[in-house]
Every structure is written in structure tokens, then in C-alpha cells.
Amino acid sequence: MLLEIDAKGLHYRPLNEKIRAAVQDGVAEIELYNINGQRYIGAGLSSKVRINIHGVPGNDLGVFMDGPRIVVRGNAQDGIGNTMNDGLIVVHGDAGDVLGYAMRGGRMFVRGKVGFRVGIHMKEYRDQVPAIVVGETAGNFLGEYMAGGVLVVLGLNRRPGEPLAGQYLGTGMHGGVMYLRGGVDEYTLGKEVKVFNLEDGDEAVLEPLLRAYAGYFGCRYEEIRQEPFVKLLPVSHRPYGRLYAV
């Protein structure tokens, strides 16, 4: 069953009420048109519903989400996947700051650029390993306080001299892994992380994510692999433990 909703001029509360009611009625797919900054779309949903968004959704898209598949046919704002437990979010444009805050499961793919503090406090829960793949570049504090999961930044379409990511990469990071295509300068790193070359086991993690990215956005996996990857790993498990305990 497919439901179409025209959200032009519709406040986010009645819009989300319509979405929740449709899910309760067993609707399998929802097309949202004329989205213009409405917040909390997909918040707390635990079904396998597919939501296709035409426009620019507001903050906290997919917050506390546990299972849905959301595709954004444009840009998105801040806080996508906040405390997300499971599901899929695909953004065909750019996205804002603080993506995947405390995310503990599911997958997120952004075709273009992302802002600051992406992957902050990401974590793993039992056998759930969250992943965020960014197609272009990321802002400052990528992977800040990251405790688990996978962050991938591809740096596609960069201008000459444009950095892959901003300053303070991995500040406070104490778990998980970042894969960076093309490498980064050491001076941009937080003191808690170091750069390592990939090992055989990394391909089992990285390749499926790259092939999924290529599939969602219609690019060639082989072109993505034309530049080598490095990985960032934490070298301290409790970087700020001495500040909070004696």
C-alpha cells in the first residue's frame, strides 16, 4: 500500500501524526512531497516502512528510528539519525551537522558534503555496528568521542587543495574505526587517534559499504577505489578518564 502526502504549508506535528497513523494502518511506502524543514520525520518508528522525501527535511530526521528506510531526494538538515537503532537513511544531496549522534545501529549514506561533529558519540550495541558513509567532505570534529561503529569519508569531487575533512578528527575517540579515502594530514588529528594502513580484515567492512554507496547514487565502485584508503583508530580507550575519576 502506498500513501502520498503533500506537506506544503503543513506543520511538522500534524505531518508526523499522519505518518504514524499510516504506519499503524499497515502502509508500506509513503511519498512526502513539498517538504520544507519539517522536523522529526520518522521519529521513533519501528516498522519497515519506506519513506521517500521530496524536499528538505528539518532537524532530527529518523531520531530514535528502529527499522524504516528513508530516502531524501535532496539536502537534509542537522541531527539526522540521532540515537538511531536500526534502519537506513539515504540522502541524495548534502547534510548538516551532528549526524548519527549516539547512533548504535543502522546505515546512513550521504552523497555530498556533511557538516561538523558527524558521528559524535557513535557506539556499538551487542551485534549492531552502525555505519555512516559520506561521499564528499566532512567538517571539523569528525568522529568526536566515537565509541564504536564505522565512519567512511570518500572526498569525491574535491577541488584542488580542498581537505577531506576539517580539524580535530577523532577528538576523544575511543572505539570504532574511520576509513578515509586519500588520507589526511597528521596535524588535523585529535591526539587520541593515529593513521594506520588497511589490513586484510578491513576489506570485509569497507567493500560492502562502498558497493552500497555506488548502488544508491549511481556511481562506479571501481572509480571509488582508484585512490587508496587509510584508517583512523583510537590509541587510548579512556582518553578523558582522569578528568572524571580518581
N, C-alpha and C positions, 0 to 999 in steps of 0.2 A: 504494500500500500504506500502511495506517495502523496505527501501533502505539500502544497505550495503556500507560502505566506509572503505577502507584500508588507514589508516593515516600514514603508515610507511614513515618516512622522510618528511612528509608534514608539512609546516609551519602553524602556528595557523591561520593566516589570510585567506589563501585560504581554509583551512578546515572549518572555520566558515562561509565563503561565500557559500560553498557547503551546509552546514546545513541550512542556512537561505533560500537559493534557494529551497531546498527540502520542507521546511515548507510552503513556498509560493505556491508551486505546489500541496499542499494538502497531502504530505506524512504523514502517521500516526505514523510510527515507523522507527527509524534509529538505525542501528547497527554500532558502531565505533570500528574498530579493530586496534591494534598496536598503541594505544595512548601512547605517551611518553612525557608528560609535556606540551602539547599544552594548552594554556590559553583561558579563556573566552568562553568555550563551553557552549552553551545555553544562552549566554548573551542577555538580552532584549527580549527573545522570549515570546510571549503572547498566543500561541496556546496550545492545549492539547497534543502535540506530545510526544511520548515516545522515550527517547534516552538511549540506553544501551551501556555502555562504557567498553571496554575490554583493560585494561592497567591502567596507572596512569595519570589522567588529571592534568593539571597545575593550577596555581592560578586563583581565581575568577570564578570557576565553578558555573554557574547559577546566575551570577551577574545580578541584576535588573530583574530577571525572574518573569513571571506572568502567571503560569499555567502549564508548562511542567512537565513531570515525568522523572527524570534522575536516572538511576541505575548504580553504579560503581562497576564492578566486580574485585575489588582490592583496593589499597590505593588511597588516594587523598591528594592534597597539601593544601595550605593556602587559606583563604578568600572564602570558599565555602558559597554560599547563601548570598553574600554581597548585602544588600538592597533588598533582595528578597521580593516580594509582595504576591505571591501565587505559589502553586505547591508542588512537592515532590522531595526530594533528598535522596537516599538510598546508603550508602557506605558500602560495604562488608568487608572492611579492616579498617585500621587506617586513621586518617585525621590530618591535621596540625593545624596551629594557626588561630585565628581570624575568626572562623566560625560564620556565622549568624550576621555579623556586620550590625547594624541598620535594621535587618530583621523585617518586620512588618506583615508577613503573611506566610502561608505555613507550611510544616513539613519537618524535617530533622532527619534521623536516621543513626547513625554510629555504626557499630558492635563492633569496637575495641576502641583504645585509641584516644584521641584528645590532642592538644597542649594548648598553652597559649591563654588567652583572648577570650575564646569561649563565645558567647552570648553578647559580648560588645555592648552596646547601643541598644539592642533589644527593641522593642516597640510594642504597640498595636495600630491599626488604625481602628476606628469605631468598627465593629463587628469582625475584624480579630485579632486572637490571635496566634502568631507564636509559634512553639514548636520545641525543639531540644532534642533528646534522645541519650545519649552516653552509649554504652554497657559496656565499661571497665572504665578507669580512665581519669581524666582531669588534665591539668597543672594549673599554677598559674593564678590568676585574673579571675577565672570563674565568669561570670555574671557581669563583671565590668561595672558600670554606667547603668545597666539594668533598663529600664523604663517600661517594660511590657513583656508579654509572659511567656512561661514555659520552664524551663531547668530541665532535668532529667538525673542523673548520677547513673548507676547501679553498677559499681565496680565489674563486673563479672570477674572471672579468676584471681583475685588478688593474688599475692604472700603473704605469711605471713608477716605482718608488713607494707605492701605497702599501702599508704594512698589512699583514694578515690579520692581526689583532692589535688591540691597544696595549696600554701599560698594565703592569701588575697582574700578569697572567698567573692564575693558580694561587693567589694570595690566601694563605690559611688552608690550602687544600691538604687533606689527609686521607683521601681514598679515591678510588676510581681512576680513570685514565683519559687523557686528551690526545687525539690524533690530529696533527697539523700538517697540511699539505704545503710543502715548500720550505718549512722551517721558520724559525723566529730568532731574533737577536736575544742573546743572553740577558742583556740589560733590561729587557721588558718583563722578565720573570719575577714573580714573588720569590722570596728566599726559601720558601717551603718546597719548591719543585726543581727538578732538573730535566734536561733533554736527554732522551735515550733513542737509540736506533730500534727499529722494529725487529721482532723475533718471529719465529715460525708461528707461534700461537696467536700472534696479533691478527693474522690474516683471517682466522675464523671469526673474529669480531668485526673487523673492518670491511671485508669484502661484501658481506650481505647488506650492510648499511649503504655502501656506495652503489651497489646494484639497485637497491630500492630507491635511492635518490635519483639515479638515472632514469628509472622507470616512471617515477612520479612526474618528472619535469621534462621528459623527452630529450635527454642528452645521452651521450655515448659514454659508457663505463670506461672504455679504452682511453678516451681523452682525459678523463679524470685521473687515470693512473699514469699519465705522461710525466708528472712530477712526483718525486718521492715524498713519503711521509716520515715525520718523526713523531715521537710520543713524549708527553709530559707525564711524569709520575711524581708523587709526593715522596720526599725523603724524611719526613717527620710524621709520625702517627698522631701526635698530640702537640701541634705547634704552639698553642697558647695555654697548655695545661697549667704551667707555673703561675699564670695570672689568676687562676680561679681556685687553686688548691695548694695546700702546703704539705 
